Amino acid sequence: MIDSRIRSALGQLIHKCGESARPTMLVPDAALPLRLLVADGHLVGLDCGSALCVRGLAHDLQALLVASAAATDPAPVPATAQLIERSRGPMRSPVAEAVAVCEAAVARDVAVPHAWIDLHAQMVLGPGPDPGERIILGHHEWRAVRLLLLGGLPAVAAGNAWHLAAQVLRSRSVVVAGTENCPALTRRPAADALSAPAPPLWPIRVPGATLAGQDETPVYRGAAAVEGALRGELAEVRRQAATEAVEAPSGGELAEIRRQATAAAVAAPMAGQPAVGTDVLRRIIDRLKKL
Amino acid sequence: MSATPATSVKIVVAGAYAAGKTTFIRSVADGGVVSTETVPSDGSGTKATTTAAMDFGRLAIDEGSGAGRTELLLFGMPGQARFEFMWRILVQGALGYVLLVDASKPETWRETVVIDATLAMGARLPRVVAVNRTGPEQDLHQIAETLGIEPEVPIVVCDPRDRSSALEVLLTLFLEIAGREPPAAGDGVAVTATGGWK
């Protein structure tokens, strides 16, 4: 059962979105930004824009994809030409390809599946970080492209409504990033932060995407503006990553974390290990030794 | 893809963010890693579909057909604790897990400990600890002790970029699994007797 206060907080948030002069935005409390990401007509993610949230969001979306493909073939991705239903001429870059799909999405109600977004985010930004690479930047850059492609629905939660909204979204199986570690969401904003300018917004509508039944007015800035915004966003996330530091835990802290996690795991056991014949294990072991 | 179902053995590759899970799966899997395929961007437009990027790959164990064919399914598991609900999905049917630890980033060990405690105690799965990015002065057993991992759990150095290194990790895991499996009725051969690694 959802707490009525939580339901009310999310309702207010959505209501504010609907009342905004630009329906895909909520006039911000700039110190507590909230972004709602929509794809395939579903609200799929939410983050505050901080580095930790963004990192989590990249994992969130990937986790959803992994779960959807569990023990099955990976989800097929339509080719761009197929997606936009026209013979695609040469694209000068993967970014241009992404922009073409955004244009088609806005103009002709083309649904953009998660799989296409994930794939093309990688095409734009590379296959993802390898050991030794600047991993955090890689995932931040993913964020920028995800926002570009998913069509971020920027919004801002007032006061402490973010946490409550997050709980509601979780209750609807929406993955919510950032609540554990997010510095922006775990402290009250400084007074000067309240006057800070709002973050760049990309109100690109994904057809079919609605927020609690609201039919957002498409607002699309065109390819040049989107690419410009992308560059600005990348610069910002690089700046964020450079200024953030994470402390190493002490041994005592790790022991306490393990104690708590163990207690929680024992209280809620997971599915048991399946039975596998020794002949199968033997074949696997023999094969691994020969590879 | 064969229409006849194979024997699929599921293994989870777990670890904190950026521990090397994706790289590990890419190194080991033989063609089924979805992240390696891309749609041509040169305008040729000849390929209608491709696959999306995610931590999932297959490793064929034998080339047999029908029920005799065996394959490993490798699933990368998202690291953060808030994905605990996802862990429950991913570990269903898993035979064991690889716990990847980034020795160079102790700040990620909080996540590592939560994952390990949850899978080890919640799912009771056999595991191997694979330590990535070790320095010359780092002691694996010291790392294991700091993480609170039991002394009997195998711990090995792993470079996920190196296929042979990743395969050794899997071999260690299956030897561990075999050591915990009771012999099947009528099967007098202990699986562990086929070991001998290292």
Chai-1 contact restraints between the chains, C-beta under 6 A:
chainA,res_idxA,chainB,res_idxB,connection_type,confidence,min_distance_angstrom,max_distance_angstrom,comment,restraint_id
A,G56,B,Q80,contact,1.0,0.0,6.0,A-B,restraint_1
A,H59,B,P78,contact,1.0,0.0,6.0,A-B,restraint_2
A,Q62,B,M54,contact,1.0,0.0,6.0,A-B,restraint_3
A,A63,B,P78,contact,1.0,0.0,6.0,A-B,restraint_4
A,A63,B,F83,contact,1.0,0.0,6.0,A-B,restraint_5
A,A63,B,M86,contact,1.0,0.0,6.0,A-B,restraint_6
A,L65,B,M54,contact,1.0,0.0,6.0,A-B,restraint_7
A,V66,B,M54,contact,1.0,0.0,6.0,A-B,restraint_8
A,A67,B,M86,contact,1.0,0.0,6.0,A-B,restraint_9
A,A67,B,I89,contact,1.0,0.0,6.0,A-B,restraint_10
A,A69,B,F56,contact,1.0,0.0,6.0,A-B,restraint_11
A,P74,B,V34,contact,1.0,0.0,6.0,A-B,restraint_12
A,P74,B,T51,contact,1.0,0.0,6.0,A-B,restraint_13
A,P74,B,A52,contact,1.0,0.0,6.0,A-B,restraint_14
A,A75,B,A52,contact,1.0,0.0,6.0,A-B,restraint_15
A,P76,B,T49,contact,1.0,0.0,6.0,A-B,restraint_16
A,V77,B,T50,contact,1.0,0.0,6.0,A-B,restraint_17
A,V77,B,A52,contact,1.0,0.0,6.0,A-B,restraint_18
A,A79,B,V39,contact,1.0,0.0,6.0,A-B,restraint_19
A,A79,B,A48,contact,1.0,0.0,6.0,A-B,restraint_20
A,A81,B,G45,contact,1.0,0.0,6.0,A-B,restraint_21
A,R88,B,G45,contact,1.0,0.0,6.0,A-B,restraint_22
A,P90,B,G43,contact,1.0,0.0,6.0,A-B,restraint_23
A,P94,B,S41,contact,1.0,0.0,6.0,A-B,restraint_24
A,A115,B,A52,contact,1.0,0.0,6.0,A-B,restraint_25
A,D118,B,A52,contact,1.0,0.0,6.0,A-B,restraint_26
A,D118,B,A53,contact,1.0,0.0,6.0,A-B,restraint_27
A,L119,B,A52,contact,1.0,0.0,6.0,A-B,restraint_28
A,L119,B,A53,contact,1.0,0.0,6.0,A-B,restraint_29
A,Q122,B,A53,contact,1.0,0.0,6.0,A-B,restraint_30
A,M123,B,T38,contact,1.0,0.0,6.0,A-B,restraint_31
A,D130,B,T23,contact,1.0,0.0,6.0,A-B,restraint_32
A,P131,B,G20,contact,1.0,0.0,6.0,A-B,restraint_33
A,I135,B,A18,contact,1.0,0.0,6.0,A-B,restraint_34
A,V246,B,E107,contact,1.0,0.0,6.0,A-B,restraint_35
A,A248,B,P106,contact,1.0,0.0,6.0,A-B,restraint_36
A,A248,B,E107,contact,1.0,0.0,6.0,A-B,restraint_37
A,P249,B,W109,contact,1.0,0.0,6.0,A-B,restraint_38
A,P249,B,R110,contact,1.0,0.0,6.0,A-B,restraint_39
A,G251,B,T146,contact,1.0,0.0,6.0,A-B,restraint_40
A,L254,B,V113,contact,1.0,0.0,6.0,A-B,restraint_41
A,A255,B,G148,contact,1.0,0.0,6.0,A-B,restraint_42
A,I257,B,R110,contact,1.0,0.0,6.0,A-B,restraint_43
A,I257,B,V113,contact,1.0,0.0,6.0,A-B,restraint_44
A,R258,B,V113,contact,1.0,0.0,6.0,A-B,restraint_45
A,R258,B,A117,contact,1.0,0.0,6.0,A-B,restraint_46
A,R258,B,G148,contact,1.0,0.0,6.0,A-B,restraint_47
A,A261,B,V114,contact,1.0,0.0,6.0,A-B,restraint_48
A,A261,B,A117,contact,1.0,0.0,6.0,A-B,restraint_49
A,A261,B,T118,contact,1.0,0.0,6.0,A-B,restraint_50
A,T262,B,A117,contact,1.0,0.0,6.0,A-B,restraint_51
A,T262,B,M121,contact,1.0,0.0,6.0,A-B,restraint_52
A,A265,B,A117,contact,1.0,0.0,6.0,A-B,restraint_53
A,A265,B,T118,contact,1.0,0.0,6.0,A-B,restraint_54
A,A265,B,M121,contact,1.0,0.0,6.0,A-B,restraint_55
A,A265,B,G122,contact,1.0,0.0,6.0,A-B,restraint_56
A,V266,B,M121,contact,1.0,0.0,6.0,A-B,restraint_57
A,P269,B,G122,contact,1.0,0.0,6.0,A-B,restraint_58
A,M270,B,R88,contact,1.0,0.0,6.0,A-B,restraint_59
A,M270,B,V91,contact,1.0,0.0,6.0,A-B,restraint_60
A,M270,B,G122,contact,1.0,0.0,6.0,A-B,restraint_61
A,M270,B,A123,contact,1.0,0.0,6.0,A-B,restraint_62
A,A271,B,Q92,contact,1.0,0.0,6.0,A-B,restraint_63
A,Q273,B,L125,contact,1.0,0.0,6.0,A-B,restraint_64
A,P274,B,G93,contact,1.0,0.0,6.0,A-B,restraint_65
A,G277,B,A184,contact,1.0,0.0,6.0,A-B,restraint_66
A,T278,B,P183,contact,1.0,0.0,6.0,A-B,restraint_67
A,T278,B,A184,contact,1.0,0.0,6.0,A-B,restraint_68
A,T278,B,D187,contact,1.0,0.0,6.0,A-B,restraint_69
A,T278,B,V191,contact,1.0,0.0,6.0,A-B,restraint_70
A,V280,B,T7,contact,1.0,0.0,6.0,A-B,restraint_71
A,V280,B,T70,contact,1.0,0.0,6.0,A-B,restraint_72
A,L281,B,A178,contact,1.0,0.0,6.0,A-B,restraint_73
A,L281,B,V191,contact,1.0,0.0,6.0,A-B,restraint_74
A,R282,B,V191,contact,1.0,0.0,6.0,A-B,restraint_75
A,R282,B,T194,contact,1.0,0.0,6.0,A-B,restraint_76
A,R283,B,I61,contact,1.0,0.0,6.0,A-B,restraint_77
A,R283,B,T70,contact,1.0,0.0,6.0,A-B,restraint_78
A,I284,B,I61,contact,1.0,0.0,6.0,A-B,restraint_79
A,I284,B,F174,contact,1.0,0.0,6.0,A-B,restraint_80
A,I285,B,F174,contact,1.0,0.0,6.0,A-B,restraint_81
A,I285,B,T194,contact,1.0,0.0,6.0,A-B,restraint_82
A,D286,B,T194,contact,1.0,0.0,6.0,A-B,restraint_83
A,R287,B,I61,contact,1.0,0.0,6.0,A-B,restraint_84
A,L288,B,L167,contact,1.0,0.0,6.0,A-B,restraint_85
A,L288,B,L170,contact,1.0,0.0,6.0,A-B,restraint_86
A,L288,B,L171,contact,1.0,0.0,6.0,A-B,restraint_87
A,L291,B,L167,contact,1.0,0.0,6.0,A-B,restraint_88
